[in-house]
Amino acid sequence: MAHSSDAQPPALSAGPLRLEFHRSADRYAHSLKCVNDGVPCELMASIEGQGTERFPPSPPLQQLHFEEHGGKQVAMLVGMAEGNHWSAAISAENESLEFDIACHTSARLVAHEYSSLGSTYHAIPTAKLKKTDNGILLQLAAARVLVQTSQFTEVDLTRGTLCLRPLAGSPHPTSTLRWRYLINS
């Protein structure tokens, strides 16, 4: 099916937040936008891998579909890379986007691999990222969003790059690792 160049990409909306999905090689990348006065402004975008990494910078999510669950709009994504299987459920409600991501790996992880596993974003250069007691504050002009994590998710903030990943040493009784975070406007 042909798509016109002005077609809207698949997206989730939660108040002024808009999470847009687009193809990047064999997977879906996503970007977070804040809509002010009808004008979308990009705040950050996922950093994707090349298809050869065991653990790419962000999950290699290759299939996408949307459904309604409990009154919420939910994007369901799955994918795989180098024998690892990934899934993500991203729900939109009120002014929040909730991310629940997992990676099932057949091999036992060693300590340094925890730093390679996660969801990595690049904030646009004019955005300010700042750690606060409540999470990571991302601010650009009139747009402000707060990224909050679950107790088993850690955050690394380096030069405009935000990485959310499973906490090293957190209890993982199976070979499925999970990290969760919430983006609020």
Contacts in CASP RR format, 6 or more apart in sequence:
PFRMAT RR
TARGET T0000
AUTHOR 0000-0000-0000
METHOD contacts of the structure
MODEL  1
MAHSSDAQPPALSAGPLRLEFHRSADRYAHSLKCVNDGVPCELMASIEGQ
GTERFPPSPPLQQLHFEEHGGKQVAMLVGMAEGNHWSAAISAENESLEFD
IACHTSARLVAHEYSSLGSTYHAIPTAKLKKTDNGILLQLAAARVLVQTS
QFTEVDLTRGTLCLRPLAGSPHPTSTLRWRYLINS
9 20 0 8 1.000
9 21 0 8 1.000
9 22 0 8 1.000
10 20 0 8 1.000
10 21 0 8 1.000
10 64 0 8 1.000
10 66 0 8 1.000
10 75 0 8 1.000
11 18 0 8 1.000
11 19 0 8 1.000
11 20 0 8 1.000
11 21 0 8 1.000
12 18 0 8 1.000
12 19 0 8 1.000
12 66 0 8 1.000
12 73 0 8 1.000
12 75 0 8 1.000
12 90 0 8 1.000
12 91 0 8 1.000
12 92 0 8 1.000
12 97 0 8 1.000
13 19 0 8 1.000
13 73 0 8 1.000
13 92 0 8 1.000
14 92 0 8 1.000
14 93 0 8 1.000
14 94 0 8 1.000
14 95 0 8 1.000
14 96 0 8 1.000
14 97 0 8 1.000
14 185 0 8 1.000
15 35 0 8 1.000
15 94 0 8 1.000
15 95 0 8 1.000
15 185 0 8 1.000
16 34 0 8 1.000
16 35 0 8 1.000
16 36 0 8 1.000
16 95 0 8 1.000
16 143 0 8 1.000
16 185 0 8 1.000
17 32 0 8 1.000
17 33 0 8 1.000
17 34 0 8 1.000
17 35 0 8 1.000
17 92 0 8 1.000
17 95 0 8 1.000
17 96 0 8 1.000
17 97 0 8 1.000
17 145 0 8 1.000
17 183 0 8 1.000
17 185 0 8 1.000
18 32 0 8 1.000
18 33 0 8 1.000
18 34 0 8 1.000
18 35 0 8 1.000
18 40 0 8 1.000
19 30 0 8 1.000
19 31 0 8 1.000
19 32 0 8 1.000
19 33 0 8 1.000
19 75 0 8 1.000
19 90 0 8 1.000
19 92 0 8 1.000
19 97 0 8 1.000
20 30 0 8 1.000
20 31 0 8 1.000
20 33 0 8 1.000
21 28 0 8 1.000
21 29 0 8 1.000
21 30 0 8 1.000
21 64 0 8 1.000
21 75 0 8 1.000
22 28 0 8 1.000
22 29 0 8 1.000
22 30 0 8 1.000
22 31 0 8 1.000
23 29 0 8 1.000
24 48 0 8 1.000
25 48 0 8 1.000
25 50 0 8 1.000
25 51 0 8 1.000
26 51 0 8 1.000
26 60 0 8 1.000
26 62 0 8 1.000
27 48 0 8 1.000
27 49 0 8 1.000
27 51 0 8 1.000
27 60 0 8 1.000
27 61 0 8 1.000
27 62 0 8 1.000
27 79 0 8 1.000
28 61 0 8 1.000
28 62 0 8 1.000
28 64 0 8 1.000
28 77 0 8 1.000
29 45 0 8 1.000
29 46 0 8 1.000
29 48 0 8 1.000
29 58 0 8 1.000
30 45 0 8 1.000
30 46 0 8 1.000
31 42 0 8 1.000
31 44 0 8 1.000
31 45 0 8 1.000
31 46 0 8 1.000
32 42 0 8 1.000
32 43 0 8 1.000
32 44 0 8 1.000
32 45 0 8 1.000
32 97 0 8 1.000
32 121 0 8 1.000
32 145 0 8 1.000
32 183 0 8 1.000
33 40 0 8 1.000
33 41 0 8 1.000
33 42 0 8 1.000
33 43 0 8 1.000
34 40 0 8 1.000
34 41 0 8 1.000
34 43 0 8 1.000
34 140 0 8 1.000
34 143 0 8 1.000
34 145 0 8 1.000
34 185 0 8 1.000
35 41 0 8 1.000
36 142 0 8 1.000
36 143 0 8 1.000
41 140 0 8 1.000
41 141 0 8 1.000
41 143 0 8 1.000
42 124 0 8 1.000
43 123 0 8 1.000
43 124 0 8 1.000
43 127 0 8 1.000
43 138 0 8 1.000
43 140 0 8 1.000
43 143 0 8 1.000
43 145 0 8 1.000
44 121 0 8 1.000
44 122 0 8 1.000
44 123 0 8 1.000
44 124 0 8 1.000
44 127 0 8 1.000
44 138 0 8 1.000
44 162 0 8 1.000
45 121 0 8 1.000
45 122 0 8 1.000
46 57 0 8 1.000
46 58 0 8 1.000
46 119 0 8 1.000
46 120 0 8 1.000
46 121 0 8 1.000
47 57 0 8 1.000
47 58 0 8 1.000
47 120 0 8 1.000
47 121 0 8 1.000
47 122 0 8 1.000
47 161 0 8 1.000
48 56 0 8 1.000
48 57 0 8 1.000
48 58 0 8 1.000
48 60 0 8 1.000
49 56 0 8 1.000
49 57 0 8 1.000
49 58 0 8 1.000
49 60 0 8 1.000
50 56 0 8 1.000
51 60 0 8 1.000
51 81 0 8 1.000
52 82 0 8 1.000
53 81 0 8 1.000
53 82 0 8 1.000
53 116 0 8 1.000
54 81 0 8 1.000
54 82 0 8 1.000
54 84 0 8 1.000
54 113 0 8 1.000
54 116 0 8 1.000
55 81 0 8 1.000
55 82 0 8 1.000
55 84 0 8 1.000
55 103 0 8 1.000
55 113 0 8 1.000
55 116 0 8 1.000
55 117 0 8 1.000
55 118 0 8 1.000
56 81 0 8 1.000
57 118 0 8 1.000
57 120 0 8 1.000
57 163 0 8 1.000
58 118 0 8 1.000
58 119 0 8 1.000
58 120 0 8 1.000
58 121 0 8 1.000
59 77 0 8 1.000
59 79 0 8 1.000
59 86 0 8 1.000
59 88 0 8 1.000
59 101 0 8 1.000
59 103 0 8 1.000
59 118 0 8 1.000
59 119 0 8 1.000
60 79 0 8 1.000
60 80 0 8 1.000
60 81 0 8 1.000
60 86 0 8 1.000
61 77 0 8 1.000
61 78 0 8 1.000
61 79 0 8 1.000
61 86 0 8 1.000
61 88 0 8 1.000
62 77 0 8 1.000
62 78 0 8 1.000
62 79 0 8 1.000
62 80 0 8 1.000
63 77 0 8 1.000
63 78 0 8 1.000
63 79 0 8 1.000
64 75 0 8 1.000
64 76 0 8 1.000
64 77 0 8 1.000
65 75 0 8 1.000
65 76 0 8 1.000
66 73 0 8 1.000
66 74 0 8 1.000
66 75 0 8 1.000
66 76 0 8 1.000
67 74 0 8 1.000
67 76 0 8 1.000
68 74 0 8 1.000
69 91 0 8 1.000
71 93 0 8 1.000
72 91 0 8 1.000
72 92 0 8 1.000
72 93 0 8 1.000
73 91 0 8 1.000
73 92 0 8 1.000
74 89 0 8 1.000
74 90 0 8 1.000
74 91 0 8 1.000
74 92 0 8 1.000
75 88 0 8 1.000
75 89 0 8 1.000
75 90 0 8 1.000
75 91 0 8 1.000
76 87 0 8 1.000
76 88 0 8 1.000
76 89 0 8 1.000
77 86 0 8 1.000
77 87 0 8 1.000
77 88 0 8 1.000
77 89 0 8 1.000
77 90 0 8 1.000
78 85 0 8 1.000
78 86 0 8 1.000
78 87 0 8 1.000
78 88 0 8 1.000
79 85 0 8 1.000
79 86 0 8 1.000
79 87 0 8 1.000
80 86 0 8 1.000
83 105 0 8 1.000
83 106 0 8 1.000
84 103 0 8 1.000
84 104 0 8 1.000
84 105 0 8 1.000
84 106 0 8 1.000
85 103 0 8 1.000
85 104 0 8 1.000
85 105 0 8 1.000
86 101 0 8 1.000
86 102 0 8 1.000
86 103 0 8 1.000
86 104 0 8 1.000
87 101 0 8 1.000
87 102 0 8 1.000
87 104 0 8 1.000
88 99 0 8 1.000
88 100 0 8 1.000
88 101 0 8 1.000
88 102 0 8 1.000
89 99 0 8 1.000
89 100 0 8 1.000
90 97 0 8 1.000
90 98 0 8 1.000
90 99 0 8 1.000
90 100 0 8 1.000
91 97 0 8 1.000
91 98 0 8 1.000
91 100 0 8 1.000
95 184 0 8 1.000
95 185 0 8 1.000
96 182 0 8 1.000
96 183 0 8 1.000
96 184 0 8 1.000
96 185 0 8 1.000
97 182 0 8 1.000
97 183 0 8 1.000
98 180 0 8 1.000
98 181 0 8 1.000
98 182 0 8 1.000
99 119 0 8 1.000
99 164 0 8 1.000
99 180 0 8 1.000
99 181 0 8 1.000
99 182 0 8 1.000
99 183 0 8 1.000
100 178 0 8 1.000
100 180 0 8 1.000
101 118 0 8 1.000
101 119 0 8 1.000
101 178 0 8 1.000
101 179 0 8 1.000
101 180 0 8 1.000
102 176 0 8 1.000
102 177 0 8 1.000
102 178 0 8 1.000
102 179 0 8 1.000
103 117 0 8 1.000
103 118 0 8 1.000
103 176 0 8 1.000
103 177 0 8 1.000
103 178 0 8 1.000
104 174 0 8 1.000
104 175 0 8 1.000
104 176 0 8 1.000
105 175 0 8 1.000
105 176 0 8 1.000
105 177 0 8 1.000
106 175 0 8 1.000
107 175 0 8 1.000
108 175 0 8 1.000
109 117 0 8 1.000
109 177 0 8 1.000
111 168 0 8 1.000
114 165 0 8 1.000
114 166 0 8 1.000
114 168 0 8 1.000
114 169 0 8 1.000
115 156 0 8 1.000
115 165 0 8 1.000
115 168 0 8 1.000
117 165 0 8 1.000
117 166 0 8 1.000
117 177 0 8 1.000
118 163 0 8 1.000
118 164 0 8 1.000
118 165 0 8 1.000
118 166 0 8 1.000
118 179 0 8 1.000
119 163 0 8 1.000
119 164 0 8 1.000
119 165 0 8 1.000
119 179 0 8 1.000
119 181 0 8 1.000
120 161 0 8 1.000
120 162 0 8 1.000
120 163 0 8 1.000
120 164 0 8 1.000
121 161 0 8 1.000
121 162 0 8 1.000
121 163 0 8 1.000
122 160 0 8 1.000
122 161 0 8 1.000
122 162 0 8 1.000
123 129 0 8 1.000
123 138 0 8 1.000
123 160 0 8 1.000
123 161 0 8 1.000
123 162 0 8 1.000
124 140 0 8 1.000
125 160 0 8 1.000
126 140 0 8 1.000
127 138 0 8 1.000
127 139 0 8 1.000
127 140 0 8 1.000
127 160 0 8 1.000
128 137 0 8 1.000
128 138 0 8 1.000
128 139 0 8 1.000
128 140 0 8 1.000
129 136 0 8 1.000
129 137 0 8 1.000
129 138 0 8 1.000
129 157 0 8 1.000
129 160 0 8 1.000
129 162 0 8 1.000
130 136 0 8 1.000
130 137 0 8 1.000
130 139 0 8 1.000
131 137 0 8 1.000
131 155 0 8 1.000
131 157 0 8 1.000
132 146 0 8 1.000
134 146 0 8 1.000
134 148 0 8 1.000
135 146 0 8 1.000
135 147 0 8 1.000
135 148 0 8 1.000
135 149 0 8 1.000
135 155 0 8 1.000
136 146 0 8 1.000
136 147 0 8 1.000
136 155 0 8 1.000
136 157 0 8 1.000
136 162 0 8 1.000
137 144 0 8 1.000
137 145 0 8 1.000
137 146 0 8 1.000
138 144 0 8 1.000
138 145 0 8 1.000
138 146 0 8 1.000
138 147 0 8 1.000
138 162 0 8 1.000
139 145 0 8 1.000
144 185 0 8 1.000
145 183 0 8 1.000
145 184 0 8 1.000
145 185 0 8 1.000
146 183 0 8 1.000
146 184 0 8 1.000
147 155 0 8 1.000
147 162 0 8 1.000
147 164 0 8 1.000
147 181 0 8 1.000
147 182 0 8 1.000
147 183 0 8 1.000
148 181 0 8 1.000
148 182 0 8 1.000
148 183 0 8 1.000
148 184 0 8 1.000
149 155 0 8 1.000
149 164 0 8 1.000
149 179 0 8 1.000
149 180 0 8 1.000
149 181 0 8 1.000
149 182 0 8 1.000
150 179 0 8 1.000
150 180 0 8 1.000
150 181 0 8 1.000
151 167 0 8 1.000
152 166 0 8 1.000
152 167 0 8 1.000
152 170 0 8 1.000
152 171 0 8 1.000
152 178 0 8 1.000
152 179 0 8 1.000
152 180 0 8 1.000
153 164 0 8 1.000
153 165 0 8 1.000
153 166 0 8 1.000
153 167 0 8 1.000
153 179 0 8 1.000
153 180 0 8 1.000
153 181 0 8 1.000
154 164 0 8 1.000
154 165 0 8 1.000
154 166 0 8 1.000
154 167 0 8 1.000
154 168 0 8 1.000
155 162 0 8 1.000
155 163 0 8 1.000
155 164 0 8 1.000
156 162 0 8 1.000
156 163 0 8 1.000
156 165 0 8 1.000
157 163 0 8 1.000
164 179 0 8 1.000
164 181 0 8 1.000
165 179 0 8 1.000
166 172 0 8 1.000
166 177 0 8 1.000
166 178 0 8 1.000
166 179 0 8 1.000
END
